[in-house]
Structures are given as C-alpha cells and as structure tokens.
Amino acid sequence: MKKKLLFALLIGGLVTGGGYSLLTADDQTKPNEAAASKETKIRRLLDTMQAGDMGKQVMDRMTASFRRMPNLPAGFIDEFQKSVDPQELVDLTVPIYDKYLTEQDVEGLIEFYNSPVGKKFVSVQGAIMQEAMTAGEQWGQRKAMEVARKLKADQQKENQQDQKPD
C-alpha cells in the first residue's frame, strides 16, 4: 500500500509539474537526481514566468521584421511561423538558468513570481519588453543617424581641406 501511494504521489508530481521532492537527504546527494530536481524547478520557474509566451512574442516581432524584408522567398514567413515552437526556446534556456542560478535561487524566484508583485510583473512584462524593444530600436536608429551625419560632415570637411591649394 505504501509503495502504491508513493508511486501515485511521484506520478502525480511529474504529471502536474509539481516540485515536490520525494528524495531523502541522502538521495539528494546523487548528482543525476539532484540535477533532475533542479531542472524540474527551473522549468516550473520558466512556466511561472510565462517564458514560452515571451518567446512567442519575440518570434512575432521577428516575423514582423521579416515582413519588411523585400527578398524573402515565397512562403518563408508561413513556414517560419509553423516551425517555431516556444517550448524549444524554453528548452534552450534551461541550461542557461542552471549555469547561473543555484537551486535555492530558483526556489526563491518561484516564490517571488507566485507572490502578488511577481504575478503583477508577469502580467505586464510583455508590454514592458515590447516597449523597451521599441525604445531600443528607436535609440539605435537615432544613434546610427547621428554617427552617419558626423561621418558625412567629417568627410565633407576633409574633402574641402583636400581641395584647398597648399
């Protein structure tokens, strides 16, 4: 009976993505099991942060950029959109989170993102990211124009000096 209950709890935790650790303190020293537990928590964190949705927003923004490109092959955008799976982006980021965050860091972030202020942040982070990217693009365009004008003025000044007789 205990084995059936333990098995049911384990399967329930895996199916629901719950971060319940059924490992004893001795078991947690086993690297593979500890790594799996940390990975599960990272995935739960990314889910709590709605990382997949953020990835989709990035892809939508890329698609909008592609639409402005004149020489794309016919059907490229449709094929690109079909090929994009936000879960792939989540899968790519798990090792990055694992590299920079301890398991305790991940647990703390999960706690934060489940708090009222964390939930509010998640609800507005898409808008923040969108506006920040737009502001960054505009800033980059302004800077590029400033540099282009400066280089053009410098070149004109140099040309004028070259035309003066010695």
Wavefront OBJ file of the C-alpha trace (Angstrom):
o trace
v 0.000 0.000 0.000
v 2.824 2.423 0.870
v 4.535 1.649 -2.422
v 1.327 2.359 -4.343
v 0.842 5.681 -2.508
v 4.461 6.706 -3.069
v 4.181 5.746 -6.740
v 0.923 7.711 -7.097
v 2.477 10.775 -5.461
v 5.535 10.523 -7.663
v 3.492 10.189 -10.861
v 1.128 12.952 -9.740
v 4.066 15.259 -9.124
v 5.579 14.502 -12.510
v 2.315 14.914 -14.396
v 1.391 18.184 -12.729
v 4.948 19.509 -12.848
v 4.904 19.839 -9.094
v 8.241 20.470 -7.500
v 7.635 18.132 -4.609
v 10.807 16.326 -3.720
v 10.312 12.759 -2.632
v 14.057 12.342 -2.171
v 15.577 11.890 1.253
v 18.595 13.950 2.289
v 20.847 11.016 1.355
v 19.214 10.642 -2.052
v 19.657 14.341 -2.828
v 23.413 13.915 -2.883
v 23.107 11.784 -6.013
v 24.078 14.146 -8.874
v 21.615 12.896 -11.503
v 18.620 13.051 -9.191
v 19.598 16.444 -7.801
v 20.132 17.786 -11.329
v 16.744 16.435 -12.397
v 15.115 18.091 -9.408
v 16.792 21.408 -10.216
v 15.821 21.136 -13.886
v 12.217 20.467 -12.909
v 12.258 23.565 -10.708
v 13.806 25.662 -13.480
v 11.090 24.511 -15.862
v 8.461 25.389 -13.266
v 10.082 28.818 -12.855
v 10.061 29.405 -16.608
v 6.430 28.315 -16.748
v 5.560 30.645 -13.865
v 7.368 33.456 -15.687
v 5.412 32.595 -18.860
v 8.690 32.248 -20.745
v 7.011 30.392 -23.590
v 4.645 33.311 -24.140
v 7.583 35.700 -24.096
v 9.332 33.537 -26.680
v 6.242 33.696 -28.866
v 6.249 37.491 -28.588
v 9.877 37.564 -29.720
v 9.034 35.319 -32.659
v 6.058 37.501 -33.595
v 8.346 40.533 -33.542
v 10.864 38.713 -35.749
v 8.068 37.825 -38.149
v 7.070 41.497 -38.343
v 10.696 42.335 -39.174
v 10.765 39.628 -41.838
v 7.683 41.151 -43.467
v 9.705 44.307 -44.131
v 12.397 42.332 -45.980
v 11.873 42.592 -49.726
v 13.732 39.489 -50.950
v 12.366 36.698 -48.781
v 11.455 33.501 -50.617
v 7.744 32.982 -51.145
v 6.141 31.219 -48.203
v 9.087 31.894 -45.859
v 7.063 33.637 -43.163
v 4.369 30.953 -43.110
v 6.970 28.182 -42.885
v 8.899 30.076 -40.222
v 5.771 30.507 -38.096
v 4.892 26.813 -38.471
v 8.404 25.755 -37.481
v 8.590 27.833 -34.308
v 7.740 26.098 -31.057
v 8.114 28.357 -28.000
v 8.895 25.231 -25.961
v 12.139 24.891 -27.935
v 13.218 28.293 -26.642
v 12.341 27.251 -23.093
v 14.393 24.066 -23.581
v 17.351 26.161 -24.762
v 17.189 28.425 -21.718
v 17.034 25.706 -19.041
v 20.820 25.040 -19.138
v 21.480 28.785 -19.005
v 19.404 29.184 -15.844
v 21.103 26.077 -14.452
v 24.526 27.596 -15.107
v 23.881 30.879 -13.294
v 21.377 30.029 -10.573
v 21.531 27.676 -7.621
v 18.548 25.516 -6.784
v 17.854 27.846 -3.855
v 17.912 30.833 -6.231
v 15.364 29.095 -8.443
v 13.157 28.306 -5.446
v 13.318 31.956 -4.347
v 12.390 33.157 -7.818
v 9.463 30.739 -7.968
v 8.303 32.132 -4.634
v 8.672 35.692 -5.949
v 6.794 35.020 -9.194
v 3.970 33.420 -7.219
v 3.695 36.486 -4.949
v 1.261 39.310 -5.780
v 4.037 41.601 -7.042
v 5.593 38.742 -9.020
v 2.251 37.937 -10.623
v 1.792 41.607 -11.483
v 5.248 41.683 -13.047
v 4.440 38.613 -15.151
v 1.193 40.246 -16.289
v 2.992 43.405 -17.507
v 6.355 42.022 -18.586
v 5.196 41.504 -22.182
v 4.206 45.148 -22.505
v 7.427 46.244 -20.795
v 9.516 44.095 -23.139
v 7.665 45.341 -26.211
v 8.050 48.997 -25.244
v 11.676 48.500 -24.238
v 12.476 46.847 -27.576
v 10.737 49.650 -29.474
v 12.612 52.253 -27.428
v 15.885 50.386 -28.062
v 15.242 50.245 -31.804
v 14.435 53.956 -31.920
v 17.512 54.772 -29.847
v 19.691 52.642 -32.118
v 18.280 54.322 -35.224
v 18.893 57.795 -33.736
v 22.451 56.866 -32.809
v 23.090 55.411 -36.269
v 21.808 58.616 -37.896
v 23.959 60.775 -35.591
v 27.059 58.768 -36.445
v 26.243 58.815 -40.169
v 25.771 62.620 -40.097
v 29.016 63.089 -38.178
v 30.981 60.894 -40.567
v 29.461 62.680 -43.565
v 30.340 66.103 -42.077
v 33.875 64.914 -41.276
v 34.255 63.587 -44.829
v 32.989 66.863 -46.315
v 35.391 68.833 -44.127
v 38.255 66.567 -45.212
v 37.280 66.949 -48.881
v 37.215 70.747 -48.525
v 40.692 70.736 -46.973
v 41.978 68.495 -49.783
v 40.674 70.987 -52.374
v 42.466 73.998 -50.834
v 45.750 74.852 -52.528
v 48.843 74.400 -50.391
l 1 2 3 4 5 6 7 8 9 10 11 12 13 14 15 16 17 18 19 20 21 22 23 24 25 26 27 28 29 30 31 32 33 34 35 36 37 38 39 40 41 42 43 44 45 46 47 48 49 50 51 52 53 54 55 56 57 58 59 60 61 62 63 64 65 66 67 68 69 70 71 72 73 74 75 76 77 78 79 80 81 82 83 84 85 86 87 88 89 90 91 92 93 94 95 96 97 98 99 100 101 102 103 104 105 106 107 108 109 110 111 112 113 114 115 116 117 118 119 120 121 122 123 124 125 126 127 128 129 130 131 132 133 134 135 136 137 138 139 140 141 142 143 144 145 146 147 148 149 150 151 152 153 154 155 156 157 158 159 160 161 162 163 164 165 166
